Amino acid sequence: MLEKLQIVQQRFDEVSDLIIQPDIIADQKKYIQLNKEYKDLSILIEKIKVYKNLLSNIQEAESIIKEESDEEMIMMAKMELETSKQDLPSLEEEIKFLLIPKDPEDSKNVVMEIRAGTGGDEASIFAGDLYRMYLKYCQSNNWSISLVDSSEGTAGGFKEVIFEISGEDVYGTLKYESGVHRVQRVPQTETQGRVHTSAATVMVLPEAEEFDIDIDMNEVRIDYFCSSGPGGQSVNTTYSAVRLTHEPTGIVAQCQDQKSQHKNKDKALKVLRSRLYELELSKKLASDSEKRNSLVSSGDRSAKIRTYNYPQGRVTDHRIGVTLYDLNNFINGDIQKIIDEIQLYQNTEKLKESGEVL
């Protein structure tokens, strides 16, 4: 363990020196990457300091017990030894998790897309429920949300809603939400009181920076059209809505949330860039045997990941076999427990692959 921690310390010292070099500061992409690495390593370095201090305390206490004749000193040393030995295993476990190589995508902001699936009007209502669930979760994390585009359902909710989420480690937290979410409940339109099953698809795309994906705008068809839905006098009178079509891939992105045509174009370009980036990322995931068993359903729009059962008040995540009987709080944004369970499962699997034993 100490040999690995020494390597971490050496890398931290190296990065600390690099981020103040003028040539690195001038290279925006490299500077951002190193700054992120420095921040991640700083957390680990603090834990290492605590770990080394514990080992020193244990060594000192054992020395006092062995060599000291004063009973009071020996008693204090024994108490210190017991406390330090109790704290050591959990700290070692924490450090092992921190030593797992981080996915470079984890620090990115995201574009989230929620689409109503099977179930007609009830699927649209459920898509709206999921949208509000994620909004509340994002608010609890102090993340900012910006609507890109939406299409409302005929009985409420959304046929489709696309929005950006910005904050710290957003993709690393939300990437496991991609997949099919299924709801079982009595629809508002059901007169017989029968439970129906409906579904909505969630896609979480890491937001691509300009240096991640270079788009040739000569290959993008730009269409301007009138916005629809709420928005005041400008709706259906000005061509402020923008649709971008990437002709080589056929990928389409549009935005009509802003009154400004320029702002809508910028937002649509962000979505297009992220969808192209996700296309490349999904190819990488498919070819990477280590990540093939990952719980991230990148590009897989058929993976049923979770069921929300209203009659029983339960939420079941099918990937890790965890069921919570706390549906009301969960659908109101309290989803952290499931996210923690999934991250713990995934990290434990990575530890097994690396040969580490907790």
C-alpha positions as CSV (number, residue, x, y, z in Angstrom):
1,M,0.0,0.0,0.0
2,L,2.7,2.5,1.0
3,E,4.6,1.9,-2.3
4,K,1.4,2.8,-4.3
5,L,0.9,5.9,-2.1
6,Q,4.4,7.0,-2.7
7,I,3.8,6.9,-6.5
8,V,0.6,9.0,-5.9
9,Q,2.7,11.6,-3.9
10,Q,5.3,11.8,-6.7
11,R,2.5,12.3,-9.4
12,F,0.9,15.0,-7.2
13,D,4.2,16.8,-6.9
14,E,4.8,16.5,-10.6
15,V,1.3,17.9,-11.5
16,S,1.7,20.7,-8.9
17,D,4.8,21.8,-10.8
18,L,3.3,21.4,-14.3
19,I,0.1,23.5,-13.7
20,I,2.3,26.7,-13.1
21,Q,4.3,26.2,-16.3
22,P,3.5,29.0,-18.9
23,D,3.4,26.5,-21.8
24,I,0.8,24.4,-20.0
25,I,-1.3,27.4,-19.0
26,A,-1.3,28.4,-22.7
27,D,-2.6,25.0,-23.7
28,Q,-6.3,25.2,-22.6
29,K,-7.0,21.5,-23.0
30,K,-3.9,20.3,-21.2
31,Y,-4.4,22.9,-18.4
32,I,-8.0,21.9,-17.7
33,Q,-7.0,18.2,-17.6
34,L,-4.1,18.8,-15.2
35,N,-6.2,21.0,-13.0
36,K,-8.8,18.3,-12.7
37,E,-6.1,15.7,-11.9
38,Y,-4.6,18.1,-9.3
39,K,-8.0,18.5,-7.6
40,D,-8.6,14.7,-7.6
41,L,-5.1,13.9,-6.3
42,S,-5.5,16.6,-3.6
43,I,-8.3,14.7,-2.0
44,L,-6.2,11.5,-2.0
45,I,-3.2,13.3,-0.6
46,E,-5.2,14.5,2.4
47,K,-6.3,10.9,3.1
48,I,-2.7,9.7,2.7
49,K,-1.6,12.2,5.3
50,V,-4.2,10.9,7.8
51,Y,-3.2,7.3,6.9
52,K,0.5,7.9,7.6
53,N,-0.3,9.7,10.8
54,L,-2.3,6.7,12.0
55,L,0.5,4.3,11.2
56,S,2.9,6.6,13.1
57,N,0.5,6.7,16.1
58,I,0.3,2.9,16.1
59,Q,4.1,2.6,15.9
60,E,4.6,5.2,18.7
61,A,2.0,3.6,21.0
62,E,3.5,0.1,20.5
63,S,6.9,1.5,21.4
64,I,5.6,3.2,24.6
65,I,3.8,0.0,25.7
66,K,7.0,-2.0,25.1
67,E,9.5,0.4,26.7
68,E,7.6,2.7,29.2
69,S,7.4,1.8,32.9
70,D,4.8,4.5,33.8
71,E,1.4,2.7,34.1
72,E,-0.5,5.9,33.2
73,M,1.5,6.4,30.0
74,I,1.1,2.7,29.1
75,M,-2.7,3.0,29.6
76,M,-2.9,6.1,27.4
77,A,-0.8,4.4,24.7
78,K,-3.1,1.3,24.8
79,M,-6.1,3.6,24.3
80,E,-4.4,5.4,21.4
81,L,-3.4,2.0,19.8
82,E,-6.9,0.7,20.0
83,T,-8.4,3.8,18.5
84,S,-5.9,4.0,15.7
85,K,-6.3,0.3,14.8
86,Q,-10.1,0.7,14.7
87,D,-9.8,3.6,12.3
88,L,-7.2,2.0,10.0
89,P,-9.3,-0.6,8.1
90,S,-12.1,1.9,7.0
91,L,-9.4,4.5,5.9
92,E,-7.6,1.8,3.9
93,E,-10.8,0.9,2.2
94,E,-11.5,4.5,1.4
95,I,-8.0,5.0,0.0
96,K,-8.4,1.9,-2.2
97,F,-11.6,3.3,-3.7
98,L,-9.9,6.6,-4.3
99,L,-7.0,4.8,-6.0
100,I,-9.4,3.4,-8.7
101,P,-8.6,5.3,-11.9
102,K,-11.3,7.8,-12.6
103,D,-13.3,7.9,-15.9
104,P,-12.1,11.1,-17.6
105,E,-15.7,11.8,-18.6
106,D,-17.0,11.9,-15.0
107,S,-16.2,15.6,-14.4
108,K,-18.2,16.7,-17.5
109,N,-21.5,18.4,-17.5
110,V,-24.4,16.5,-19.2
111,V,-27.2,16.8,-21.7
112,M,-30.1,14.7,-20.4
113,E,-32.9,13.5,-22.7
114,I,-36.1,11.9,-21.4
115,R,-38.6,10.4,-23.9
116,A,-41.9,8.8,-23.3
117,G,-41.9,5.1,-24.3
118,T,-44.7,2.5,-24.4
119,G,-47.9,3.5,-22.6
120,G,-49.4,6.4,-24.5
121,D,-50.5,9.4,-22.3
122,E,-49.4,7.6,-19.1
123,A,-45.8,7.3,-20.5
124,S,-45.8,11.1,-21.1
125,I,-47.0,11.8,-17.6
126,F,-44.3,9.4,-16.2
127,A,-41.6,11.2,-18.4
128,G,-42.8,14.4,-16.7
129,D,-42.5,12.8,-13.3
130,L,-38.9,11.7,-14.0
131,Y,-38.0,15.2,-15.3
132,R,-39.3,16.8,-12.0
133,M,-37.4,14.1,-10.0
134,Y,-34.1,15.0,-11.7
135,L,-34.8,18.7,-11.3
136,K,-35.2,18.3,-7.6
137,Y,-32.1,16.1,-7.3
138,C,-30.1,18.6,-9.2
139,Q,-31.3,21.5,-7.0
140,S,-30.3,19.5,-3.9
141,N,-26.8,19.3,-5.4
142,N,-26.7,23.0,-6.3
143,W,-26.3,22.1,-10.0
144,S,-27.7,24.5,-12.6
145,I,-30.3,23.3,-15.1
146,S,-31.1,24.8,-18.5
147,L,-34.0,23.6,-20.7
148,V,-33.0,23.0,-24.4
149,D,-36.1,21.6,-26.0
150,S,-39.4,19.9,-25.0
151,S,-42.5,18.5,-26.5
152,E,-45.5,18.2,-24.2
153,G,-47.8,15.2,-23.9
154,T,-51.5,15.5,-24.7
155,A,-52.5,14.7,-21.1
156,G,-49.6,16.3,-19.3
157,G,-45.9,15.5,-18.9
158,F,-43.6,15.3,-22.0
159,K,-43.3,13.3,-25.1
160,E,-39.7,14.5,-25.0
161,V,-37.7,16.9,-22.8
162,I,-34.0,17.8,-23.3
163,F,-32.0,19.8,-20.7
164,E,-28.4,20.6,-19.7
165,I,-27.1,20.1,-16.2
166,S,-23.9,21.9,-15.1
167,G,-22.0,21.4,-11.9
168,E,-19.3,19.2,-10.2
169,D,-18.9,15.6,-11.4
170,V,-22.4,15.6,-13.0
171,Y,-21.7,12.9,-15.5
172,G,-19.9,10.7,-13.0
173,T,-23.0,10.9,-10.7
174,L,-25.8,10.6,-13.3
175,K,-24.3,8.3,-16.0
176,Y,-26.0,5.3,-14.4
177,E,-29.4,6.8,-15.0
178,S,-29.3,5.9,-18.8
179,G,-31.7,3.3,-19.8
180,V,-35.4,2.4,-19.7
181,H,-37.4,3.4,-16.5
182,R,-40.6,1.5,-16.1
183,V,-43.6,2.6,-14.0
184,Q,-46.5,0.4,-12.7
185,R,-49.5,2.2,-11.4
186,V,-53.2,3.0,-12.0
187,P,-53.3,5.7,-14.7
188,Q,-55.5,8.8,-14.1
189,T,-57.5,7.9,-17.2
190,E,-58.2,4.3,-15.9
191,T,-61.7,3.9,-14.7
192,Q,-61.5,0.3,-13.7
193,G,-58.6,0.8,-11.2
194,R,-56.3,-1.6,-13.1
195,V,-52.5,-1.3,-12.8
196,H,-50.8,-0.4,-16.1
197,T,-47.1,-0.6,-17.0
198,S,-45.6,2.3,-19.0
199,A,-42.0,3.3,-19.7
200,A,-39.8,6.2,-20.4
201,T,-36.2,6.3,-21.8
202,V,-33.5,8.4,-20.1
203,M,-30.2,9.2,-21.9
204,V,-27.4,10.9,-20.1
205,L,-24.8,12.3,-22.5
206,P,-21.5,13.8,-21.4
207,E,-21.4,17.4,-22.7
208,A,-18.6,17.6,-25.2
209,E,-16.2,20.5,-25.2
210,E,-15.2,22.2,-28.5
211,F,-11.8,20.4,-28.3
212,D,-13.5,17.0,-27.8
213,I,-15.4,17.1,-31.1
214,D,-14.5,19.2,-34.0
215,I,-17.6,19.8,-36.1
216,D,-17.3,20.8,-39.8
217,M,-20.2,23.3,-40.1
218,N,-20.1,22.7,-43.9
219,E,-21.6,19.3,-43.0
220,V,-24.4,20.7,-40.9
221,R,-27.7,21.8,-42.4
222,I,-29.3,24.6,-40.4
223,D,-33.1,25.1,-40.4
224,Y,-34.9,28.0,-38.7
225,F,-38.5,27.7,-37.8
226,C,-41.1,29.3,-35.5
227,S,-41.2,28.2,-31.9
228,S,-44.2,26.4,-30.5
229,G,-45.7,26.3,-27.0
230,P,-45.5,29.0,-24.3
231,G,-43.3,32.0,-24.9
232,G,-45.4,35.1,-25.5
233,Q,-45.8,37.2,-28.6
234,S,-42.6,35.9,-30.2
235,V,-44.1,32.4,-30.6
236,N,-45.1,31.6,-34.2
237,T,-44.1,35.0,-35.4
238,T,-40.3,34.9,-35.5
239,Y,-38.0,32.2,-36.8
240,S,-36.0,31.9,-33.6
241,A,-36.1,28.1,-33.2
242,V,-33.1,26.2,-34.7
243,R,-32.7,22.7,-36.0
244,L,-29.2,21.3,-36.9
245,T,-28.8,18.2,-39.0
246,H,-25.3,16.6,-39.1
247,E,-25.6,15.1,-42.7
248,P,-22.8,12.5,-42.4
249,T,-24.5,10.8,-39.5
250,G,-28.1,12.0,-39.8
251,I,-28.0,13.2,-36.1
252,V,-30.4,16.0,-35.4
253,A,-30.5,18.6,-32.6
254,Q,-32.8,21.4,-32.1
255,C,-33.6,24.2,-29.6
256,Q,-36.5,26.6,-29.3
257,D,-36.3,27.5,-25.6
258,Q,-34.7,30.9,-26.1
259,K,-36.2,33.9,-27.8
260,S,-32.9,34.6,-29.5
261,Q,-32.1,32.7,-32.6
262,H,-28.3,33.0,-31.8
263,K,-28.8,31.5,-28.3
264,N,-30.9,28.6,-29.7
265,K,-28.2,27.8,-32.2
266,D,-25.5,27.7,-29.5
267,K,-27.6,25.4,-27.4
268,A,-28.5,23.1,-30.3
269,L,-24.8,23.0,-31.3
270,K,-24.0,21.8,-27.7
271,V,-26.5,19.0,-28.0
272,L,-25.3,18.0,-31.5
273,R,-21.7,18.0,-30.2
274,S,-22.7,15.8,-27.2
275,R,-24.6,13.4,-29.4
276,L,-21.7,13.0,-31.8
277,Y,-19.3,12.6,-28.8
278,E,-21.6,10.0,-27.3
279,L,-21.6,8.1,-30.6
280,E,-17.8,7.8,-30.4
281,L,-18.0,7.0,-26.7
282,S,-20.4,4.2,-27.2
283,K,-18.1,2.7,-29.8
284,K,-15.3,2.8,-27.3
285,L,-17.4,1.2,-24.6
286,A,-18.5,-1.6,-27.0
287,S,-14.9,-2.4,-27.9
288,D,-13.6,-2.2,-24.4
289,S,-14.0,-5.6,-22.8
290,E,-13.4,-4.3,-19.3
291,K,-16.2,-1.8,-19.6
292,R,-18.6,-4.1,-21.5
293,N,-20.1,-5.2,-18.2
294,S,-20.4,-1.6,-16.9
295,L,-23.7,-0.5,-15.5
296,V,-23.6,2.5,-17.9
297,S,-26.1,1.9,-20.7
298,S,-24.4,4.2,-23.1
299,G,-26.2,4.0,-26.5
300,D,-28.4,1.1,-25.3
301,R,-31.9,2.4,-25.4
302,S,-33.5,-1.0,-24.6
303,A,-31.9,-1.8,-21.2
304,K,-34.6,-1.9,-18.5
305,I,-32.8,-0.5,-15.5
306,R,-35.4,0.4,-12.9
307,T,-39.1,-0.2,-12.0
308,Y,-41.3,2.3,-10.0
309,N,-44.2,0.3,-8.5
310,Y,-46.8,2.6,-7.0
311,P,-49.2,0.0,-5.5
312,Q,-46.3,-1.4,-3.4
313,G,-44.5,1.9,-2.9
314,R,-41.2,0.5,-4.1
315,V,-38.4,1.3,-6.4
316,T,-36.3,-1.6,-7.8
317,D,-33.0,-1.2,-9.6
318,H,-32.6,-4.4,-11.7
319,R,-28.9,-4.1,-12.3
320,I,-27.8,-4.5,-8.7
321,G,-31.0,-6.1,-7.3
322,V,-31.7,-3.4,-4.8
323,T,-35.3,-2.5,-3.8
324,L,-36.3,0.5,-1.7
325,Y,-39.7,0.9,-0.2
326,D,-39.6,4.7,-0.3
327,L,-41.1,5.6,-3.7
328,N,-42.7,8.8,-2.6
329,N,-39.4,10.4,-1.5
330,F,-37.5,8.8,-4.4
331,I,-39.8,10.3,-7.1
332,N,-39.4,13.7,-5.3
333,G,-35.7,13.7,-5.9
334,D,-34.2,11.7,-3.1
335,I,-32.3,9.3,-5.3
336,Q,-28.9,9.5,-3.8
337,K,-29.1,6.1,-1.9
338,I,-29.5,4.2,-5.2
339,I,-26.7,6.2,-6.9
340,D,-24.4,5.4,-3.9
341,E,-25.3,1.7,-4.1
342,I,-24.6,1.6,-7.8
343,Q,-21.3,3.4,-7.5
344,L,-20.2,1.1,-4.6
345,Y,-21.1,-2.0,-6.7
346,Q,-19.2,-0.6,-9.7
347,N,-16.2,0.3,-7.7
348,T,-16.1,-3.0,-5.9
349,E,-16.1,-4.8,-9.3
350,K,-13.2,-2.6,-10.4
351,L,-11.3,-3.5,-7.3
352,K,-11.9,-7.2,-8.0
353,E,-10.6,-6.7,-11.6
354,S,-7.5,-4.9,-10.3
355,G,-6.8,-7.8,-7.8
356,E,-7.3,-5.7,-4.7
357,V,-9.1,-7.3,-1.8
358,L,-11.0,-5.2,0.7
